[in-house]
Amino acid sequence: MSLISNLKPGGKHGVPSSESRDPIGYLVAGLNRLAQTDLLDKVRLRKPAEQAVFSVTRTGFKTMTNASRTFAKAGKKGQPGARPAAASAAASGVFDLTPSEDEQMLVDVVTEFAEVVREAAFEADKACAAPDDVLKASLEIGLPILGLPESLGGVSEERSAMAGTLVAEALAQGDMGLAVATLAPGSVATAIGLWGTDAQQQTYLPAFSAEDGTVPAAALALNEPTVLFDVLSPSTTATKSGDGYVLNGTKSLVARGDHAELFVVGASLDGKPVLFLVESSTEGLSIEGDPAMGVRAASLTKLVLDDVKVPADAVLGETDGTTYTECVRLSRLAWCALAVGTGQAVLDYVTPYVKEREAFGEPIANRQSVAFMVANIAIELQGMRLLTYRAAARAAAGKDFAREVALARKACTDKGMQIGLDGVQLLGGHGFVKEHPVERWYRDLRAIGIMEGTVLV
Protein backbone atom coordinates (compact mmCIF):
# COMPACT_ATOMS: atom_id res chain seq x y z
CA MET A 1 0.00 0.00 0.00
CA SER A 2 1.21 3.50 -0.77
CA LEU A 3 2.89 5.44 2.00
CA ILE A 4 0.68 8.40 1.18
CA SER A 5 -2.53 6.49 1.72
CA ASN A 6 -1.34 5.34 5.15
CA LEU A 7 -0.74 8.83 6.49
CA LYS A 8 -3.36 10.51 8.63
CA PRO A 9 -3.72 14.21 9.41
CA GLY A 10 -2.52 15.48 12.76
CA GLY A 11 0.04 13.92 15.05
CA LYS A 12 3.76 13.62 14.54
CA HIS A 13 3.69 11.97 11.16
CA GLY A 14 0.58 13.57 9.77
CA VAL A 15 -0.13 16.94 8.24
CA PRO A 16 1.42 19.54 10.54
CA SER A 17 -0.61 22.27 12.15
CA SER A 18 0.47 25.89 12.06
CA GLU A 19 1.29 25.70 15.79
CA SER A 20 3.48 22.59 15.69
CA ARG A 21 5.41 21.25 12.75
CA ASP A 22 8.02 18.49 12.86
CA PRO A 23 10.73 18.30 10.14
CA ILE A 24 8.97 15.51 8.30
CA GLY A 25 5.44 16.86 8.57
CA TYR A 26 6.04 19.60 6.05
CA LEU A 27 7.31 17.09 3.50
CA VAL A 28 4.44 14.70 4.12
CA ALA A 29 1.91 17.49 3.73
CA GLY A 30 3.53 18.46 0.46
CA LEU A 31 3.50 14.91 -0.82
CA ASN A 32 -0.16 14.58 0.08
CA ARG A 33 -0.85 17.67 -2.06
CA LEU A 34 1.31 16.18 -4.79
CA ALA A 35 -0.68 12.94 -4.70
CA GLN A 36 -3.88 14.88 -5.39
CA THR A 37 -2.53 16.37 -8.62
CA ASP A 38 -2.21 14.79 -12.03
CA LEU A 39 1.58 14.99 -11.97
CA LEU A 40 2.01 11.25 -12.32
CA ASP A 41 0.26 11.46 -15.66
CA LYS A 42 1.88 14.70 -16.78
CA VAL A 43 5.48 13.59 -16.43
CA ARG A 44 4.92 10.86 -19.00
CA LEU A 45 3.93 13.34 -21.66
CA ARG A 46 6.12 15.55 -23.81
CA LYS A 47 4.40 18.62 -25.18
CA PRO A 48 5.76 19.85 -28.52
CA ALA A 49 6.11 23.32 -27.06
CA GLU A 50 8.22 21.97 -24.20
CA GLN A 51 10.47 20.12 -26.64
CA ALA A 52 11.04 23.30 -28.60
CA VAL A 53 12.11 25.19 -25.50
CA PHE A 54 14.21 22.41 -23.98
CA SER A 55 16.11 21.75 -27.24
CA VAL A 56 17.90 25.08 -26.78
CA THR A 57 19.98 23.63 -23.97
CA ARG A 58 20.79 20.49 -25.91
CA THR A 59 22.15 22.38 -28.93
CA GLY A 60 23.94 25.06 -26.93
CA PHE A 61 23.19 28.73 -26.45
CA LYS A 62 24.58 31.98 -25.12
CA THR A 63 22.46 34.60 -23.46
CA MET A 64 22.30 37.05 -20.63
CA THR A 65 21.16 35.71 -17.28
CA ASN A 66 17.53 35.82 -16.20
CA ALA A 67 16.31 39.17 -14.97
CA SER A 68 16.34 38.65 -11.23
CA ARG A 69 13.53 39.47 -8.87
CA THR A 70 14.27 42.37 -6.58
CA PHE A 71 15.71 41.00 -3.35
CA ALA A 72 14.83 43.76 -0.89
CA LYS A 73 17.66 44.42 1.54
CA ALA A 74 16.69 43.49 5.08
CA GLY A 75 18.16 42.41 8.39
CA LYS A 76 20.87 43.90 10.57
CA LYS A 77 24.01 44.66 8.63
CA GLY A 78 27.15 43.09 10.08
CA GLN A 79 25.27 40.93 12.58
CA PRO A 80 25.75 37.14 12.51
CA GLY A 81 22.90 35.09 11.15
CA ALA A 82 20.95 32.26 12.76
CA ARG A 83 22.66 28.87 12.76
CA PRO A 84 21.15 25.38 13.11
CA ALA A 85 22.31 23.52 16.19
CA ALA A 86 24.65 20.53 15.90
CA ALA A 87 22.91 17.17 15.78
CA SER A 88 22.50 15.91 19.32
CA ALA A 89 22.18 12.26 18.31
CA ALA A 90 25.82 12.17 17.23
CA ALA A 91 27.15 13.97 20.30
CA SER A 92 27.76 10.71 22.19
CA GLY A 93 30.28 9.60 19.59
CA VAL A 94 28.37 6.39 18.90
CA PHE A 95 28.17 5.70 15.16
CA ASP A 96 24.82 4.13 14.35
CA LEU A 97 23.72 3.58 10.76
CA THR A 98 20.08 3.16 11.76
CA PRO A 99 18.10 6.25 10.67
CA SER A 100 16.02 7.96 13.32
CA GLU A 101 12.24 7.72 13.09
CA ASP A 102 12.04 11.15 11.48
CA GLU A 103 14.88 10.38 9.08
CA GLN A 104 13.24 7.13 8.01
CA MET A 105 9.97 8.95 7.37
CA LEU A 106 11.90 11.47 5.29
CA VAL A 107 13.50 8.68 3.27
CA ASP A 108 10.11 7.04 2.68
CA VAL A 109 8.54 10.27 1.47
CA VAL A 110 11.39 11.18 -0.88
CA THR A 111 11.62 7.61 -2.16
CA GLU A 112 8.00 7.87 -3.35
CA PHE A 113 8.83 11.16 -5.05
CA ALA A 114 11.86 9.46 -6.64
CA GLU A 115 9.47 7.11 -8.43
CA VAL A 116 7.93 10.16 -10.11
CA VAL A 117 11.43 11.40 -10.92
CA ARG A 118 12.35 8.11 -12.59
CA GLU A 119 9.30 8.28 -14.85
CA ALA A 120 10.49 11.65 -16.17
CA ALA A 121 14.20 10.78 -16.35
CA PHE A 122 14.50 9.50 -19.92
CA GLU A 123 12.91 12.53 -21.56
CA ALA A 124 14.68 14.93 -19.18
CA ASP A 125 18.06 13.43 -20.09
CA LYS A 126 17.26 13.69 -23.80
CA ALA A 127 16.05 17.27 -23.51
CA CYS A 128 18.80 18.38 -21.07
CA ALA A 129 16.14 19.94 -18.87
CA ALA A 130 13.98 19.06 -15.90
CA PRO A 131 10.20 19.12 -16.51
CA ASP A 132 8.44 22.03 -14.84
CA ASP A 133 6.02 19.66 -13.12
CA VAL A 134 8.83 17.79 -11.39
CA LEU A 135 10.48 21.03 -10.30
CA LYS A 136 7.21 22.34 -8.90
CA ALA A 137 6.63 19.06 -7.09
CA SER A 138 10.04 19.33 -5.45
CA LEU A 139 8.95 22.69 -4.05
CA GLU A 140 5.72 21.15 -2.77
CA ILE A 141 7.59 18.66 -0.59
CA GLY A 142 9.90 21.35 0.77
CA LEU A 143 13.29 20.44 -0.70
CA PRO A 144 14.58 24.06 -0.87
CA ILE A 145 14.14 24.60 2.88
CA LEU A 146 15.29 21.20 4.14
CA GLY A 147 18.60 22.60 5.40
CA LEU A 148 17.21 25.77 6.99
CA PRO A 149 16.47 26.20 10.70
CA GLU A 150 12.89 26.90 11.70
CA SER A 151 13.80 30.47 12.68
CA LEU A 152 14.55 31.14 9.01
CA GLY A 153 11.42 29.53 7.63
CA GLY A 154 12.88 26.05 7.29
CA VAL A 155 12.10 22.70 8.90
CA SER A 156 15.35 21.81 10.69
CA GLU A 157 15.78 21.85 14.43
CA GLU A 158 19.35 20.57 14.05
CA ARG A 159 22.01 20.74 11.39
CA SER A 160 20.71 18.49 8.64
CA ALA A 161 23.79 17.12 6.87
CA MET A 162 22.60 13.58 7.62
CA ALA A 163 19.05 14.29 6.49
CA GLY A 164 20.36 16.00 3.36
CA THR A 165 22.54 12.99 2.59
CA LEU A 166 19.58 10.62 2.92
CA VAL A 167 17.46 12.85 0.67
CA ALA A 168 20.15 13.07 -2.02
CA GLU A 169 20.63 9.30 -1.96
CA ALA A 170 16.90 8.62 -2.23
CA LEU A 171 16.41 11.11 -5.08
CA ALA A 172 19.36 9.72 -7.03
CA GLN A 173 17.69 6.32 -7.06
CA GLY A 174 15.18 8.01 -9.35
CA ASP A 175 17.69 9.96 -11.45
CA MET A 176 20.89 11.81 -10.61
CA GLY A 177 20.35 14.61 -13.12
CA LEU A 178 16.88 15.44 -11.84
CA ALA A 179 18.12 15.08 -8.26
CA VAL A 180 20.73 17.75 -8.95
CA ALA A 181 18.15 20.01 -10.63
CA THR A 182 15.78 19.79 -7.66
CA LEU A 183 18.46 20.07 -4.97
CA ALA A 184 20.38 23.03 -6.45
CA PRO A 185 18.15 25.84 -5.07
CA GLY A 186 18.13 24.28 -1.61
CA SER A 187 21.92 24.04 -1.70
CA VAL A 188 22.17 27.81 -2.04
CA ALA A 189 19.60 28.31 0.73
CA THR A 190 21.53 25.92 2.97
CA ALA A 191 24.79 27.78 2.27
CA ILE A 192 23.20 31.09 3.29
CA GLY A 193 21.74 29.42 6.36
CA LEU A 194 25.15 28.06 7.37
CA TRP A 195 27.33 31.08 6.68
CA GLY A 196 25.15 34.10 5.87
CA THR A 197 24.94 37.24 7.97
CA ASP A 198 21.62 38.34 9.41
CA ALA A 199 21.22 40.81 6.55
CA GLN A 200 21.93 38.14 3.91
CA GLN A 201 19.54 35.69 5.50
CA GLN A 202 16.72 38.18 5.88
CA THR A 203 17.25 39.44 2.32
CA TYR A 204 17.34 36.13 0.45
CA LEU A 205 15.91 33.28 2.52
CA PRO A 206 12.28 34.44 2.71
CA ALA A 207 12.03 33.82 -1.05
CA PHE A 208 13.03 30.16 -0.58
CA SER A 209 10.29 29.52 1.96
CA ALA A 210 7.55 31.18 -0.10
CA GLU A 211 4.35 29.12 -0.15
CA ASP A 212 3.06 30.50 -3.46
CA GLY A 213 5.39 28.42 -5.64
CA THR A 214 7.68 31.34 -6.53
CA VAL A 215 10.83 29.87 -4.99
CA PRO A 216 13.80 31.16 -7.03
CA ALA A 217 16.10 28.91 -8.98
CA ALA A 218 19.61 29.29 -7.58
CA ALA A 219 23.01 27.79 -8.30
CA LEU A 220 26.26 27.03 -6.48
CA ALA A 221 29.07 27.73 -8.96
CA LEU A 222 32.51 26.36 -8.04
CA ASN A 223 33.61 24.34 -11.09
CA GLU A 224 35.78 25.90 -13.80
CA PRO A 225 36.54 24.74 -17.37
CA THR A 226 40.31 24.54 -16.91
CA VAL A 227 42.74 21.64 -17.28
CA LEU A 228 43.75 20.08 -13.94
CA PHE A 229 41.25 22.32 -12.17
CA ASP A 230 41.88 22.60 -8.42
CA VAL A 231 38.66 23.62 -6.70
CA LEU A 232 40.61 25.12 -3.78
CA SER A 233 42.54 27.42 -6.13
CA PRO A 234 39.90 28.97 -8.40
CA SER A 235 41.01 30.95 -11.45
CA THR A 236 38.03 33.26 -11.10
CA THR A 237 39.28 36.39 -9.34
CA ALA A 238 37.78 38.92 -6.98
CA THR A 239 39.47 42.32 -6.80
CA LYS A 240 38.71 45.02 -4.26
CA SER A 241 37.27 48.12 -5.90
CA GLY A 242 35.99 51.03 -3.84
CA ASP A 243 33.40 49.72 -1.40
CA GLY A 244 32.94 46.39 -3.19
CA TYR A 245 34.56 43.78 -5.44
CA VAL A 246 34.93 43.06 -9.14
CA LEU A 247 34.63 39.42 -10.27
CA ASN A 248 36.14 38.00 -13.45
CA GLY A 249 36.23 34.43 -14.70
CA THR A 250 34.16 31.50 -15.98
CA LYS A 251 32.36 28.88 -13.95
CA SER A 252 31.24 25.62 -15.55
CA LEU A 253 28.74 22.83 -14.85
CA VAL A 254 26.33 25.27 -13.21
CA ALA A 255 22.93 23.61 -12.71
CA ARG A 256 20.00 25.46 -14.34
CA GLY A 257 22.12 28.58 -14.69
CA ASP A 258 19.84 29.96 -17.40
CA HIS A 259 16.98 30.11 -14.88
CA ALA A 260 18.91 30.97 -11.73
CA GLU A 261 18.15 34.24 -9.98
CA LEU A 262 20.91 33.92 -7.41
CA PHE A 263 24.41 32.45 -7.61
CA VAL A 264 26.97 31.53 -4.97
CA VAL A 265 30.25 31.99 -6.84
CA GLY A 266 33.70 30.85 -5.74
CA ALA A 267 36.57 33.25 -6.50
CA SER A 268 40.11 33.95 -5.34
CA LEU A 269 40.46 37.04 -3.15
CA ASP A 270 44.00 37.98 -2.08
CA GLY A 271 45.10 34.41 -2.70
CA LYS A 272 42.28 32.87 -0.63
CA PRO A 273 39.16 31.14 -2.02
CA VAL A 274 36.00 33.03 -1.05
CA LEU A 275 32.26 32.69 -1.71
CA PHE A 276 30.24 35.58 -3.14
CA LEU A 277 26.50 36.08 -3.50
CA VAL A 278 25.71 37.35 -7.00
CA GLU A 279 22.21 38.19 -8.20
CA SER A 280 21.50 37.26 -11.81
CA SER A 281 20.48 40.82 -12.70
CA THR A 282 24.02 42.04 -11.98
CA GLU A 283 25.63 43.62 -15.03
CA GLY A 284 28.39 41.58 -16.64
CA LEU A 285 26.90 38.12 -16.16
CA SER A 286 26.14 35.87 -19.12
CA ILE A 287 25.20 32.22 -19.55
CA GLU A 288 26.30 29.64 -22.12
CA GLY A 289 24.84 26.17 -22.63
CA ASP A 290 27.25 23.49 -21.42
CA PRO A 291 25.59 20.07 -21.92
CA ALA A 292 27.77 17.28 -20.56
CA MET A 293 28.12 13.51 -20.88
CA GLY A 294 26.06 12.87 -17.76
CA VAL A 295 23.77 14.65 -15.29
CA ARG A 296 22.14 16.14 -18.37
CA ALA A 297 18.72 16.71 -16.83
CA ALA A 298 20.28 19.38 -14.58
CA SER A 299 20.61 21.76 -17.57
CA LEU A 300 24.32 22.39 -16.99
CA THR A 301 25.63 25.77 -18.12
CA LYS A 302 28.67 28.05 -18.04
CA LEU A 303 28.53 31.27 -16.06
CA VAL A 304 30.74 34.01 -17.50
CA LEU A 305 31.65 36.92 -15.21
CA ASP A 306 33.00 39.98 -17.01
CA ASP A 307 33.84 42.81 -14.60
CA VAL A 308 30.91 41.91 -12.39
CA LYS A 309 30.63 44.42 -9.55
CA VAL A 310 29.23 43.30 -6.21
CA PRO A 311 28.97 45.18 -2.91
CA ALA A 312 31.18 44.46 0.09
CA ASP A 313 28.36 42.64 1.85
CA ALA A 314 28.16 40.10 -1.00
CA VAL A 315 30.88 38.02 0.69
CA LEU A 316 29.37 34.83 2.12
CA GLY A 317 31.16 33.65 5.25
CA GLU A 318 34.83 34.21 6.05
CA THR A 319 37.48 35.53 3.67
CA ASP A 320 40.30 33.31 4.98
CA GLY A 321 39.24 30.29 2.91
CA THR A 322 37.67 28.32 5.77
CA THR A 323 34.06 28.84 4.64
CA TYR A 324 34.93 27.98 1.05
CA THR A 325 36.74 24.80 2.13
CA GLU A 326 33.79 23.66 4.24
CA CYS A 327 31.50 24.34 1.30
CA VAL A 328 33.65 22.12 -0.93
CA ARG A 329 33.56 19.31 1.63
CA LEU A 330 29.79 19.50 2.08
CA SER A 331 29.41 19.51 -1.70
CA ARG A 332 31.58 16.42 -2.06
CA LEU A 333 29.49 14.75 0.62
CA ALA A 334 26.37 15.47 -1.44
CA TRP A 335 27.94 13.98 -4.55
CA CYS A 336 28.90 10.86 -2.57
CA ALA A 337 25.25 10.50 -1.54
CA LEU A 338 24.18 10.87 -5.17
CA ALA A 339 26.68 8.17 -6.14
CA VAL A 340 25.30 5.80 -3.50
CA GLY A 341 21.73 6.38 -4.67
CA THR A 342 22.57 5.84 -8.33
CA GLY A 343 24.66 2.77 -7.49
CA GLN A 344 21.67 1.35 -5.61
CA ALA A 345 19.51 1.95 -8.67
CA VAL A 346 21.98 -0.07 -10.76
CA LEU A 347 21.99 -2.93 -8.27
CA ASP A 348 18.19 -2.98 -8.02
CA TYR A 349 17.92 -3.10 -11.82
CA VAL A 350 20.55 -5.72 -12.69
CA THR A 351 19.64 -8.20 -9.91
CA PRO A 352 16.25 -9.25 -11.34
CA TYR A 353 17.57 -8.83 -14.89
CA VAL A 354 20.28 -11.50 -14.55
CA LYS A 355 17.75 -13.86 -12.96
CA GLU A 356 15.31 -13.48 -15.85
CA ARG A 357 17.70 -13.19 -18.79
CA GLU A 358 18.45 -16.61 -20.23
CA ALA A 359 21.39 -17.78 -22.32
CA PHE A 360 22.11 -21.38 -23.37
CA GLY A 361 18.92 -22.54 -21.69
CA GLU A 362 19.42 -21.09 -18.21
CA PRO A 363 19.41 -17.72 -16.41
CA ILE A 364 22.73 -15.94 -16.72
CA ALA A 365 22.70 -15.51 -12.92
CA ASN A 366 23.65 -19.21 -12.75
CA ARG A 367 27.08 -18.32 -14.14
CA GLN A 368 29.58 -17.62 -11.39
CA SER A 369 31.14 -14.71 -13.28
CA VAL A 370 27.76 -12.96 -13.38
CA ALA A 371 26.80 -13.79 -9.79
CA PHE A 372 30.16 -12.63 -8.47
CA MET A 373 29.89 -9.35 -10.39
CA VAL A 374 26.48 -8.61 -8.90
CA ALA A 375 27.76 -9.53 -5.44
CA ASN A 376 30.74 -7.23 -5.90
CA ILE A 377 28.42 -4.33 -6.76
CA ALA A 378 26.54 -4.93 -3.51
CA ILE A 379 29.76 -5.13 -1.48
CA GLU A 380 31.29 -1.95 -2.91
CA LEU A 381 27.99 -0.11 -2.59
CA GLN A 382 27.79 -0.90 1.12
CA GLY A 383 31.33 0.37 1.57
CA MET A 384 30.45 3.61 -0.21
CA ARG A 385 27.35 4.05 1.94
CA LEU A 386 29.22 3.37 5.18
CA LEU A 387 31.91 5.96 4.41
CA THR A 388 29.36 8.53 3.26
CA TYR A 389 27.15 8.14 6.32
CA ARG A 390 30.18 8.37 8.60
CA ALA A 391 31.20 11.69 7.04
CA ALA A 392 27.61 12.97 7.15
CA ALA A 393 27.21 12.07 10.82
CA ARG A 394 30.36 13.98 11.78
CA ALA A 395 29.33 16.98 9.67
CA ALA A 396 25.90 17.03 11.32
CA ALA A 397 27.52 16.94 14.76
CA GLY A 398 29.72 19.92 13.91
CA LYS A 399 32.89 17.83 14.05
CA ASP A 400 35.81 17.87 11.63
CA PHE A 401 34.99 15.51 8.75
CA ALA A 402 37.78 16.30 6.28
CA ARG A 403 39.31 12.82 6.47
CA GLU A 404 35.99 11.03 6.33
CA VAL A 405 34.68 12.93 3.30
CA ALA A 406 37.99 12.46 1.48
CA LEU A 407 37.77 8.70 1.97
CA ALA A 408 34.11 8.67 0.92
CA ARG A 409 34.78 10.67 -2.23
CA LYS A 410 37.69 8.43 -3.25
CA ALA A 411 35.57 5.31 -2.78
CA CYS A 412 32.51 6.78 -4.52
CA THR A 413 34.56 8.06 -7.44
CA ASP A 414 36.38 4.80 -8.13
CA LYS A 415 33.78 2.24 -7.10
CA GLY A 416 30.86 4.29 -8.39
CA MET A 417 32.29 4.32 -11.89
CA GLN A 418 33.02 0.60 -11.64
CA ILE A 419 29.43 -0.10 -10.59
CA GLY A 420 28.18 1.81 -13.63
CA LEU A 421 30.56 -0.10 -15.89
CA ASP A 422 29.61 -3.47 -14.42
CA GLY A 423 25.93 -2.62 -14.77
CA VAL A 424 26.37 -2.00 -18.48
CA GLN A 425 28.45 -5.17 -18.79
CA LEU A 426 25.83 -7.33 -17.07
CA LEU A 427 23.15 -6.21 -19.52
CA GLY A 428 25.31 -7.06 -22.50
CA GLY A 429 23.94 -5.43 -25.64
CA HIS A 430 21.01 -4.05 -23.66
CA GLY A 431 23.45 -2.06 -21.55
CA PHE A 432 24.50 -0.06 -24.59
CA VAL A 433 21.06 1.14 -25.65
CA LYS A 434 18.80 3.79 -24.14
CA GLU A 435 15.90 1.39 -23.84
CA HIS A 436 17.42 0.47 -20.48
CA PRO A 437 18.42 3.18 -17.96
CA VAL A 438 21.75 1.62 -16.96
CA GLU A 439 23.67 3.42 -19.70
CA ARG A 440 22.37 6.74 -18.32
CA TRP A 441 23.37 5.78 -14.78
CA TYR A 442 26.83 4.86 -16.06
CA ARG A 443 27.21 8.32 -17.63
CA ASP A 444 25.97 9.99 -14.46
CA LEU A 445 28.34 8.06 -12.19
CA ARG A 446 31.29 9.32 -14.22
CA ALA A 447 30.54 12.80 -12.86
CA ILE A 448 31.32 12.03 -9.21
CA GLY A 449 35.07 12.64 -9.47
CA ILE A 450 34.64 15.73 -11.66
CA MET A 451 31.81 17.79 -10.23
CA GLU A 452 32.56 20.35 -7.53
CA GLY A 453 29.90 22.51 -5.95
CA THR A 454 26.46 22.53 -7.61
CA VAL A 455 24.86 20.74 -4.62
CA LEU A 456 25.66 20.49 -0.92
CA VAL A 457 24.07 19.09 2.24
Buried (B, 14 or more C-beta within 10 A) or exposed (E): EEBBEEBEEEEEBBBBEEEEBBBBBBBBBBBBEBBEEEBBEBBEEBEEEBBEEBBBBBEEBEEEBBEBBEBEEBBEEEEEBBBBEBBEBBEEEEEEEEBEEBBEBBBBBBBBBBEBBBBBBBBBBBBBBBBEBBBBBBBBBBBBBBBBBBEBBBBBBBBBBBBBBBBBBBBBBBBBBBBBBBBBBBBBBBBBBBBBBBBBBBBBBBBBBBEEEEBBBBBBBBBBEEEEBEBBEBBBBBBEEEEBBBBBBBBBBBBBBBBBBBBBBBBBBEEBBBBBBBBBBBEBBBBBBBBBEBBBBBBBBBBBBEEBBBEEBBBBBBBEBEBBBBBBBBBBBBBBBBBBBBBBBBBEBBBEBBBEBEEEEEBBBBBEEBBEBBEBBBEBBEBBBBBBBBBBBBBBBBBEBEEBBBBBBEBBBBBBBBBBBBBBBBBEEBBEEEEBBBBBBBBBBBBBBBBBBBBBB
